[in-house]
């Protein structure tokens, strides 16, 4: 029922409330707090301010919960609240009304204000129109003038340009003076289009002048490019400028390349000069160290310069690695050539070693350079290029290093070879020098001197070579490290070769001179035979020396070398490989054979000479019509003279043999006893029966053969042995010559006399008395056989003639 | 009886000789080494093989005896090869210093002889042997007497039937044309070796019939027979004897005066190709 009452009131109140709440809604929370505070004690009484407020429920709840007092109080509170709300509402209405009024007022005022505006606006329009018409008038009136001004301006610009062009030569000149080449180039390139367009007509002179200036600039720039004193950057800039000037940079590059090559040549010259400077071996030894080390450093320095130049070049022309590599290769080859040339010169081995070291330094420089060059190429192109191409780029470097190494190997090898050939030359020089010296002054002991000199040369030279190589090996150089083993092998081979060559050389010396001496061709060789024979003897003894002395020493030294090598290579494995490289036993054998051969050659030469003498003696006279012997024939003197020469030569060179007595007992004693018998037997035999005679002869012949075996015993390297062999051979020749002749009695007697004389004299010189005696007998037997009437001289006459001869000498 | 006994004597010696020589590599020693050939109680300086005798191995030798009668012996190796038999024995008027057999007729040979002052050279023909050994006379085909100095050797045309002969004396070289049927010999041409050279022997090149080598004191000279001019020489060779290799062209072997054998190549006359030392006289 309460609800029915409240329904009409409810509509009104609700509308009211909605209005209010819509008005206050921006601040809904601020309105309820007074009620909220009051009704907060009664939780359910809060809903009075919410939208879902139910007055009936609220009333019921209020009635149920609170007592009368509370209801009364609530009523009072409620009434006060309602009052407050009503006043608030009234105030709001008033305020709104005021606003409305003021708004109407403003609208009213606006209406009145707008009325005058129209006229003003028209006025404004009128004014603007007039301004515009005026400005149009001004515009039209100024138009002509403005055009003129613009034209003038253009002309002025043109004139300025022309001025610039006309000034260009002087300006360029100034720039040249100030060395502001960059500006100059900028000016010139700016002026280029004009020159291109009008250069042929109006600006001809100007163009020519500026071109001249530019030519100067180009020249200067080129100079700058080529000058080593400029910084690399400046040179690179210069090249850039030149490029801007349309200068053919390629030719420039080529030229620079040429320059580099030239530089290379200079380098060579320099190095050769430095080495030439040191070639004087006669310099005082005190200064020896200085010139030795000088070329190495000088060489290194110049190479460094070269490297620097190449680097600059690379900076200037970044695209020319190929050429550079080629150049560097060129450098390497040239270096090697230079080195080879140096090696060919007869330097001392120490110098050679120094040279080589210097060169190795150079090679290392080159390698570093090459690597750097290639690296730049790789860096420059590596990003863009595929890996394959990169590989291709890297390859040249590897090739270059290989190339350097290869060349180094060749050089070292050549060095070894040349060291040995140098050595050989020295030895042979020692030999021939001694010979030459002998020609000048007939010195007694010249042969001995020669022998000593050559001995020394052999030993000293070998030691020098070994020492040199040891030095070389001691130097810690990367390149050499690789080659160390090879070098050692080469040295071994070199020694082997050296001795073989020495042997050959000896042979050649003897063989060649043989031809030269006896010929009538060479005027120098008139006394050549004598010298040569001596030389052969020297060589014979030298061979023995090499066999017995030099080889062991070198072998010993070589072992030292090997030890060093072993300590480096750290393995004894290679030690076994040295065997075939240098075989001392083989060399010894060769030289023993050579020694014997030379000795034989010597004997042969001597004997031949004497044989010629003897042959002349026996072929010239007519023996069938020979006169009575009056004295010992002079050929005996000549014969003895020749023997004397042999004796002196032999004495100088060869060692003395064993005791003479020993040799005497050596020969067959039976020959001495039966020696005189054959002749007598023969003579008796002739008068005897045929058979007996034949038997005698047969025994004699048998003895002849038997004896022959003993006559020519093995030749030894002693004075006596050689001399005796010569005598024996000569006597045998004598016998042969006798057998070719037919004698009358006087001829036979002459020979008997000569032989008898020889018998006494040869006893003093010859060692093997028995054999000599026997041979002399043989001569007489042969003469008797070839004699028509073999009646010997009486012993007293013989003695008398011999005494006369002895007295004469 | 005497012949028989000497025959045995020869047999012994001969058996030794060829063997000894055949072991040596070159023919010249076998032929004319003056030392090694001395037979029995005769001394001989020369021996030559009979090239024309194709059926047997035969040699002829000549004795060198100053005081006795000299003989030429024809020796034949028995079919068994073990014994040497003296097939013929011919008396010769002088000491025989050199002897050479005709290459096309086994009965013809040449000798160089001298005795004392006199010297000469002749071509002989052996008479037919009718089983008798006792020195029949040799038939003189021709005597080569144009020489003015001591004759050294006679060379026959190397092979085949040809009428040419060369005789060498100390200074000259003679080329003869021999007519054996008419028994004459004529000098075809002659050349002097020069005053300074004393020729001692020579050899005819079997490969080049126009070339002859001759030995001097210290050189070997080569002659062209067509022009009789010296073509070549090997200097500084002390040569006792010389021969060509019958198989290989240009090869030459020489026996040295003192010792050793040298082998030469004519294309390289400067130095011997090979030296064989080891002989001492």
Interface residues (C-beta under 8 A of the other chain):
Chain A: X511 X514 X515 X518 X519 X600 X604 X607 X608 X611 X612 X615 X619 X622 X624 X625 X690 X693 X694 X697 X698 X701 X708 X711 X712 X729 X732 X733 X736 X739 X740 X742 X785 X786 X787 X788
Chain B: X9 X34 X35 X38 X40 X41 X43 X66 X67 X95 X114 X115 X116 X117 X198 X217 X218 X235 X236 X238 X257 X258 X259 X260 X270 X271 X277 X280 X281
